[in-house]
Amino acid sequence: MSAATWRVAGRTLPGPKILALWMLATVPAPLVFFEWTHRWEEDPGVSAALWWIAGAVPVLAAVVAARWTWSASPRRSASAPVAAVVAAALVSAVFVAATMAVYRWVIPLTGVAPWRGVVIACAPLVICGAVVGHLLARGRPRRSHPSVRHGLVTGGITVVVGALLAQLTVQLGAEGSTVRYGEWEYGAVGPYASSASESGHLTLPAAGRYAIYAVGFAPADPDCEVTGAGANARRAQPVTIPPGGYGGDAASYAWVATVDVPSAGAYSLSCRTSDPETSYTVGEVPEIRGAVGALIHWPLIAIWLLGAAPGLATIAATVRRRAGRRPAGDVTVEV
């Protein structure tokens, strides 16, 4: 490839704003859409999430093809359609593969994943989108870069929205990737067991880690402690981003904390909350597939930074472009 082709390719690559829009359309959007529209006790399926990728890929291909057409040299106009389609196909393949990797190893939702079917469906959609993008951009001048103020405002909004959606995505992804959650048989604290300000009785069958679940609308940040069986008091470790939606028709549960006990035996559970009518129960730790099972325990600031990364990149690119536009000062050379 010539140096001119490499320059065109560099100007064609999607920027942080396009990356942010792609991530929004293919990861948080299907999870949030399902959360708003799902039926009771129905888990989000990976199949439906993957088809959101097929729906978004022609738009991505059209944008990439248009950027290639705007950046290509006029003397290459005869091969421009083919080059635009090839560029769109390569970029789309990378984006599709990366998003599929998210649903394979990070948020492996339940159900059967139609990997091959989605890939086959994406191929003609990419070609159609690239052709449309090339035809729309051909013969039209490329729009100038947005103003610095516009770039900073867009980047700031993307930072806030990305941080909030990152936390919500981790929560909903953990709920959808749960393959097993505990039975509520080891004891509880709350109105149906005892007052939330008093201790509830636990009978734990073995040493190890147990989960504390908030029942219904109980606060997700209780200060819980387990005592008994001749051991010192064990303070529960809160889950940073509590996944919920567990349970059945009678009540829903959210995993809010974990506690380790040294041996089997009788224990007492106490949870200090502002609402004495709340209830908490103890069961087995949920089994969550994929990396999202670890992400729910990360510091919240780290999750926010992951979501804010595209917005921060947009701000950095805007500042760099502003510095490039700034006229150079006069240089005096003394002899």
C-alpha positions in Angstrom: 0.0 0.0 0.0 1.2 3.5 -0.9 1.7 6.3 1.7 -1.4 8.0 0.3 -3.6 4.9 0.8 -2.3 4.6 4.4 -3.2 8.3 5.0 -6.7 7.7 3.6 -7.1 4.6 5.8 -6.0 6.6 8.9 -8.6 9.3 8.2 -11.3 6.6 7.7 -10.9 4.8 11.0 -13.8 5.5 13.3 -13.1 8.0 16.1 -14.1 7.7 19.8 -17.6 9.1 19.1 -18.4 6.4 16.6 -16.9 3.8 19.0 -19.1 5.1 21.8 -22.2 5.0 19.6 -21.4 1.4 18.5 -20.9 0.3 22.1 -24.1 1.9 23.2 -26.1 0.3 20.4 -24.7 -3.2 20.9 -24.1 -3.8 24.6 -26.1 -1.5 27.0 -29.1 -1.0 24.6 -30.2 -4.6 24.3 -29.8 -5.2 28.1 -31.7 -2.1 29.0 -34.4 -2.8 26.4 -34.9 -6.2 27.8 -35.0 -4.9 31.3 -37.8 -2.5 30.3 -39.9 -5.0 28.3 -39.2 -8.5 29.7 -41.8 -10.7 31.2 -41.6 -11.8 34.9 -38.9 -14.4 35.5 -37.6 -14.3 31.9 -33.8 -14.1 31.5 -32.2 -12.1 28.6 -31.0 -14.4 25.9 -27.7 -14.1 24.1 -29.4 -14.7 20.8 -31.5 -11.5 21.0 -28.4 -9.5 22.0 -26.3 -10.8 19.1 -29.0 -9.8 16.6 -28.7 -6.2 17.8 -25.1 -6.4 16.3 -26.6 -7.3 12.9 -29.0 -4.4 13.1 -26.2 -1.9 13.9 -23.5 -3.1 11.5 -25.0 -1.6 8.2 -25.0 1.9 9.8 -21.4 1.4 10.9 -20.5 0.3 7.3 -22.2 3.3 5.8 -20.3 5.7 8.0 -16.9 4.1 7.3 -17.6 4.0 3.5 -18.6 7.6 3.6 -15.5 8.6 5.4 -13.4 6.6 2.9 -15.1 8.3 0.0 -14.6 11.8 1.4 -10.9 11.0 2.1 -10.0 9.2 -1.1 -8.1 11.0 -3.9 -10.1 12.0 -7.0 -7.8 10.1 -9.3 -8.9 6.9 -7.6 -12.6 7.5 -8.3 -12.9 4.5 -10.6 -12.0 2.1 -7.8 -13.5 4.1 -5.0 -16.7 1.9 -4.6 -14.7 -1.3 -4.2 -12.2 0.4 -1.9 -15.0 1.8 0.2 -16.7 -1.5 0.6 -13.4 -3.3 1.5 -12.6 -0.6 4.1 -16.1 -0.9 5.6 -15.9 -4.7 5.6 -12.5 -4.7 7.4 -13.6 -2.2 10.1 -17.0 -3.8 10.6 -15.3 -7.2 11.0 -13.2 -5.9 13.8 -16.1 -4.2 15.6 -18.4 -7.3 15.2 -15.7 -9.7 16.4 -14.9 -7.5 19.5 -18.6 -7.3 20.4 -19.1 -11.0 20.0 -16.1 -11.5 22.3 -17.9 -9.4 24.9 -20.9 -11.7 24.7 -18.7 -14.8 24.7 -16.3 -14.1 27.6 -17.4 -11.0 29.5 -21.2 -11.1 29.5 -22.2 -14.7 28.4 -25.9 -14.4 28.6 -28.0 -17.6 28.8 -29.4 -19.4 25.8 -27.9 -20.7 22.6 -25.7 -18.2 20.7 -26.2 -18.2 16.9 -22.6 -17.1 16.2 -22.5 -18.4 12.6 -25.9 -17.1 11.7 -25.2 -13.6 12.9 -21.8 -13.5 11.0 -23.5 -14.8 7.8 -26.3 -12.2 8.1 -23.8 -9.4 8.7 -21.9 -9.9 5.4 -24.6 -8.7 3.0 -25.7 -6.0 5.5 -22.1 -4.6 5.5 -22.0 -4.5 1.7 -25.4 -2.8 1.4 -24.5 -0.3 4.1 -21.1 0.5 2.5 -22.7 1.0 -0.9 -25.3 3.4 0.5 -22.7 5.3 2.5 -20.4 5.6 -0.6 -23.3 6.8 -2.8 -24.4 9.4 -0.3 -20.9 10.8 0.2 -19.9 10.8 -3.5 -19.7 14.2 -5.0 -20.5 15.9 -1.7 -18.0 17.9 0.3 -17.1 16.5 3.7 -18.4 18.4 6.6 -15.9 20.4 8.5 -14.8 19.3 12.0 -17.2 20.4 14.7 -16.2 23.4 16.8 -14.0 22.9 19.9 -16.9 23.8 22.1 -19.1 21.2 20.4 -16.4 18.6 20.8 -15.9 19.3 24.5 -19.7 19.3 25.3 -20.2 16.1 23.4 -17.2 14.5 25.2 -18.5 15.6 28.6 -22.0 14.2 27.9 -20.4 11.0 26.7 -18.3 10.7 29.9 -21.4 11.1 32.1 -23.7 8.8 30.1 -20.9 6.2 29.6 -20.1 6.1 33.3 -23.8 5.6 34.3 -24.4 3.0 31.5 -21.2 1.1 32.5 -22.5 0.5 36.0 -26.0 -0.5 34.7 -24.5 -2.8 32.0 -22.4 -4.6 34.6 -25.5 -5.0 36.8 -27.8 -6.3 34.1 -25.0 -8.4 32.5 -24.4 -10.1 35.8 -28.1 -10.8 36.3 -28.4 -12.2 32.7 -25.2 -14.3 33.1 -26.3 -16.0 36.4 -26.7 -19.7 35.9 -27.4 -20.6 39.6 -28.3 -18.7 42.7 -28.7 -19.8 46.3 -31.6 -21.3 48.1 -33.1 -19.2 50.9 -32.8 -21.8 53.6 -30.0 -20.8 56.0 -31.8 -18.0 57.9 -32.8 -14.4 57.6 -33.3 -11.1 59.4 -36.3 -8.9 58.9 -40.1 -8.6 59.7 -40.9 -12.3 58.9 -37.9 -13.5 61.0 -37.3 -10.9 63.6 -37.0 -7.1 63.7 -34.4 -5.8 61.3 -32.7 -4.1 64.3 -32.4 -7.5 66.1 -30.4 -10.6 65.2 -31.7 -13.3 63.0 -30.8 -17.0 63.4 -28.7 -18.8 60.8 -27.8 -22.5 60.5 -24.9 -22.8 58.1 -24.0 -26.3 57.0 -20.3 -25.8 56.2 -17.4 -23.4 56.4 -17.0 -21.1 53.4 -18.6 -18.1 51.8 -22.3 -17.3 51.8 -24.3 -14.6 50.1 -26.5 -12.0 51.8 -29.6 -11.0 49.7 -31.8 -8.0 50.0 -35.4 -9.0 49.9 -37.7 -6.9 47.7 -37.0 -3.2 48.0 -34.6 -3.5 50.9 -31.5 -1.1 50.6 -28.6 -2.6 48.7 -26.0 -1.2 51.1 -26.7 -2.8 54.6 -24.1 -3.0 57.3 -24.3 -6.7 58.1 -22.4 -8.8 60.6 -22.4 -12.5 61.4 -21.5 -13.9 64.9 -21.6 -17.3 66.6 -20.1 -20.8 66.5 -17.3 -19.7 68.8 -15.8 -17.3 66.2 -15.3 -13.6 66.2 -17.8 -11.4 64.5 -17.6 -11.6 60.7 -18.4 -8.3 58.9 -20.0 -8.9 55.5 -18.2 -7.5 52.5 -20.6 -5.5 50.3 -20.9 -6.2 46.6 -20.0 -3.1 44.7 -22.6 -3.5 42.0 -25.3 -5.8 43.4 -27.1 -7.9 40.8 -30.7 -8.5 41.4 -33.8 -10.0 39.8 -33.3 -13.4 41.6 -36.3 -15.2 43.1 -39.8 -16.0 42.0 -43.4 -14.9 42.3 -43.2 -14.5 46.0 -40.3 -12.1 46.2 -37.3 -10.8 44.4 -33.7 -10.9 45.8 -30.6 -8.9 45.2 -27.1 -10.1 46.1 -25.7 -7.3 48.2 -22.9 -8.8 50.3 -20.8 -11.9 51.1 -19.6 -13.2 54.4 -17.0 -16.0 55.2 -17.5 -18.3 58.2 -14.8 -20.7 59.6 -17.1 -23.7 60.3 -20.6 -25.1 60.3 -22.9 -24.2 63.1 -25.4 -21.7 64.5 -24.8 -18.1 63.8 -26.7 -14.8 64.2 -27.2 -12.2 61.5 -27.6 -8.5 62.2 -28.0 -5.8 59.5 -28.1 -2.1 60.5 -30.3 -0.2 58.1 -32.3 3.0 58.3 -35.6 1.1 57.6 -36.5 -1.5 60.3 -39.1 -3.1 58.0 -36.5 -4.4 55.5 -35.5 -8.0 55.3 -32.2 -9.8 54.4 -31.7 -13.5 53.9 -28.6 -15.8 53.5 -28.0 -18.3 50.8 -25.4 -19.7 48.5 -23.2 -17.4 46.4 -24.7 -17.0 42.9 -22.7 -18.6 40.0 -22.1 -16.0 37.4 -20.4 -16.9 34.2 -17.8 -14.7 32.4 -15.7 -11.8 33.5 -18.8 -9.8 34.6 -18.8 -12.0 37.7 -15.6 -10.3 38.8 -16.6 -6.9 37.5 -19.4 -6.6 40.1 -16.7 -6.6 42.8 -14.4 -3.9 41.2 -14.2 -0.4 42.7 -17.0 1.7 41.4 -14.6 4.3 40.1 -12.9 1.7 37.9 -16.2 0.8 36.3 -17.0 4.5 35.8 -13.7 5.0 34.1 -14.3 2.1 31.7 -17.6 3.6 30.7 -16.2 7.1 30.4 -13.2 6.1 28.3 -14.8 7.0 24.9 -15.9 10.4 26.2 -12.4 11.1 27.6 -10.9 10.1 24.3 -13.3 12.5 22.5 -12.2 15.3 24.8 -8.5 14.5 24.3 -9.0 14.4 20.5 -10.7 17.8 20.6 -8.0 19.4 22.7 -5.3 17.9 20.4 -7.1 19.3 17.3 -7.4 22.7 19.0 -3.7 22.7 19.7 -3.1 21.8 16.0 -5.2 24.7 14.8 -3.5 27.2 17.1 -1.2 29.5 15.0 2.4 29.2 15.7 4.0 32.3 17.2 6.7 34.3 15.6 10.2 32.9 15.9 13.1 35.2 16.1 16.5 33.8 15.3 19.5 35.7 16.5 22.7 35.5 14.5 
